[in-house]
Amino acid sequence: MSEIRYDGRVAIVTGAGGGLGRCHAIELAKRGAKVVVNDLGGAVSGDGGSAAPAEQVVEEIKAAGGEAVANAASVTDEQAVAAMVEETVGRWGSVDILVNNAGILRDKTFHKMTLDDFRKVVDVHLMGTAICTHAVWEGMRERNYGRIVFTTSSTGLYGNFGQANYGAAKLAVVGLMNTLHLEGAKYNIRVNCLSPVAGTRMTEGLIPDEAFKMLTPEAVTPAVLYLVGEDAPSRMVMAAGAGGFAQAQIYETKGIYLDEAERTPEAIAARIDELTATEGQEAYQNGGGQSMNFLGKAAEALGLGKLA
């Protein structure tokens, strides 16, 4: 198999001043990409800011023979992000790859969490992803090329105690991916999600020491490199951690049909095992799949035959 490289490509990696983002940026540069290392340089909570972390990663990339520039814009600042993209295009001619990695944590159980803490986490993870993606989207459409990665989480996919704000934001980016995959397909823009498990400052103290040592960022980054390659898939949620890689997928069971006279909660309860049976379940390619499933059942029950 030929080596996956990014010669002539330009990448922006957000939250790249440390942890996963740093590793993504360094490895993209090693494989030929010109990289914008974006990082606000704040605390895990999102407070404060400094250009130093991004500048340090740029120095590492340059020392290894790569090409990179630092940027300290907040991903929630539309004007600053637009300026970052404009400067990048002015310097290197395009933005071909965007890795949305920036994130913060404000963990508390929901009853103790303020709405400000909820909103701040959603702003960074969801709105920050949307803002950065929106800033590069038109250029990718015009050039008929784009590779975008959103960072989701097992907390969004499956839940995690004390992270209602984080989980809500992280599942929301999967919904954003699903639609942008459809809208970007004709323009050769491929959009995927990474669900990483890694030992970083965001997870330090939450993971036992022995596990923390195995969960290196370097064990996750190969997934990103694959998802932004020339032959990348689109609409994939790839989970990665400690050397393991898997695909997460949303399925819907075939379900049941109830005649009008039967449409009661009691009828649902009586057939709940059938409703939840996994045989024949599908991963729909768009929201219409669910509609067609239900309409097809209704048409069959009413003797109308199969829908086209």
Beta strands, then each sheet from edge to edge (+ up, - down):
strand 1: 10-13
strand 2: 34-38
strand 3: 67-71
strand 4: 97-100
strand 5: 146-151
strand 6: 189-196
strand 7: 237-241
strand 8: 244-248
sheet 1: 3+ 2+ 1+ 4+ 5+ 6+ 7+ 8-
end
